């Protein structure tokens, strides 16, 4: 194993990197849950100002959901730049999460 690979393995063992990796998995799920929950109430795309996406990981979470085809980005309205609508696949995952009793905590 080279120095680069050795160093990466060492870094992956730290609490800081472990927390980042856990957040990279959990943040998209939390965001999908929040968007689908609001969408379910009124069947309207969720404006970006309703989302808590400040910070790099939250923005990555949003991009991840878009890239995975779980959300669609649409033009915003008067108070928003964009709005987000769950795709059919996104809603199915949300419904499964709810059925399984998934919680944000």
Beta strands, then each sheet from edge to edge (+ up, - down):
strand 1: 46-47
strand 2: 71-75
strand 3: 82-86
sheet 1: 1+ 3- 2+
end
